């Protein structure tokens, strides 16, 4: 039996792989997107800025997005367990099985450690009760071990702090209650960082990430991305020009 020359076999294999790559996203007729619930950004009914951007970036025929919103810890666990195709959204880390696109979705403001009395150093928090939002794992950025206290909301955390139940609470300036604005001391724990939609590190995940990147470039160049934000300050804070500068020609 005659066999095909090696060069032709290589070309055939390449053609098959290309066909799979081109058809991969179209075969993904239905995807699940999971996220924590953030007011204005991700709502259980599928509305919110991040979902709006994702829909328009992944604007492909017959691709349906099923939205699942819960607290951040549960959303992350769902993605880790393989029950979701996209996680909205997280910092870029060396997480096994996770794939990050080139374009971020937003920039997280700086993270701060708030306390009722000034701290000379974060080392003063050693073995003290310190709180943060459920699933945020901010203790990984602290230089000492603390008594972790996860709360269901930023409001609850600041209430516990003001009542002396916590030595410190880790959060963002925008969540500080007006009544506490002049009473709190703060130390920056982490500078503002880009947040990305997270895809699965497999063929479908990489194809979805590629489609997302292409869609984000289109939205940015057309001005549609700025329109979706509908807020000049928040759009400027998102620093999309950084991703645009890295985009291939």
Buried (B, 14 or more C-beta within 10 A) or exposed (E): EEEEEEEEEEEEEEEEEEEEEEEBBEEBEEBBBBBBBBEEBBBEEBEBBBBBBBBBBBEEEEBEBEBBBBBBBBBBBBBEEEEBBBBBBBBBEEBEEBBBBBBBBBBBBBBBBBBBEEBEEBEBBBEBBBBBBBBBBBBEEBEBEBBEBBBEEBEBBBBBBBEEEBBBBBBBBEBBEEEBEEEBEBBEBBEEBBBBBBBBBEBBBBBBBBBBBBBBBBBBEEEBBBEBBEEEEEBEBBBBEEBBEEBEE
